[in-house]
Amino acid sequence: MSLPSLVLLHGFMGSSWDWEPLIGELEDAVHCVAIDLPGHGMSRDVELPCFGYEEVGDIVLRTLRRARIERPHLLGYSMGGRIALHLAARHPECFRSLTLESTSPGLDDELSRERRLAVDQQHARRIREGSLERWLEAWYRQLLFADLARDPEILGMVLRKRAENDPRLVARIVEEMSPGLQPSLWPRLASVTMPVLLISGGLDIKYQERATRMAAALPDARWRQVDAAGHAVHLLHAKEMAEIVKEFVWQGD
């Protein structure tokens, strides 16, 4: 019996490296395919005319077609989760299920979008005018990543990996893929009928609230919380997350 295929989309500034702990826990039960998104990881030299959700999503689809991966399960984290949700809404026939880790369907009012875009434009200016390394240190001091700060070895590795990215492209991506420019998918959640698994960390209050609301709006959703985790559940709690993902994927295969 062949293993189910699971495609993994990383978050902002991440890469396929981020998924190594989770893949190590899943490899006996699930065939994992981690994709480096344009401007990230091994694709960090890939520059697009526009880093938009549809444009990046189309590249993911072309990558899967070239690799002849048909109707896999799809898992996305944070920014990668937003891309995954756009793909599931636009191309439901292409995926068996959707897993979203620490993900939002977007901001559902114009004022919130304007404010978030202004914040991300400020981040982009700081990256362009200063040092990516210093900006990264400030970025990972956010409360979202408080649990990472308690593991200096993992945090140090994350910072070193992120610093390998091209600052010019990081600035473009933080601006062009801002949730302030993301079309809100809240009105479309009712049409995402495939099985959906929502994962959030118990220390990540903002995304717990979003997951609760998403679970109520999606026709076939379940929400699992990893109590000791923050925003990046897969980095520090790979074993627990793998058990959740394995159960979900095998139920749908």
Secondary structure as UniProt FT lines:
FT   STRAND          5..9
FT   TURN            12..13
FT   HELIX           16..19
FT   HELIX           20..26
FT   TURN            27..29
FT   STRAND          31..35
FT   TURN            38..39
FT   HELIX           41..43
FT   TURN            44..45
FT   HELIX           53..66
FT   TURN            67..68
FT   STRAND          73..77
FT   HELIX           79..90
FT   HELIX           92..94
FT   STRAND          97..101
FT   HELIX           110..129
FT   HELIX           132..139
FT   TURN            140..141
FT   HELIX           143..145
FT   HELIX           146..149
FT   HELIX           152..163
FT   HELIX           167..176
FT   TURN            179..181
FT   HELIX           186..191
FT   STRAND          196..201
FT   TURN            202..203
FT   HELIX           205..217
FT   TURN            219..220
FT   STRAND          221..226
FT   TURN            227..228
FT   HELIX           233..236
FT   HELIX           238..251
//
